Amino acid sequence: MLQKRPAPEHHCPLCSGPNGCAPALSGSFATPCWCQAQKIDAGARERVPAAQRGRACICQRCGTAAPPKK
C-alpha cells in the first residue's frame, strides 16, 4: 500500500541527528527536499536498520558521506 503522507520521522536512523526531511516536516510528498537533487550512497541505505527502512530518511551528511572505514 502506498503511503499518502510522509512518516513523521525527523531523525536520521544512522546518526540520530535531524534528517532535514522537508516532506516529513510539511506532511506532503509534494514538498521539495535535498535528497531529490543528490545521489544517496547505496551503502548508507543498506546500513539503515530493517525496521526503519522506508520510514526514516537519512540526513544529508550520512547520505552523501564516504562509507565508514572497516
Secondary structure, DSSP 4 states (H G I P E B T S, - for coil): ---SS-----B-TTT-SB---HHHHHT-TTS--GGGTSPPPHHHHHHS-GGGTTTSPPPHHHHHSPPPP-
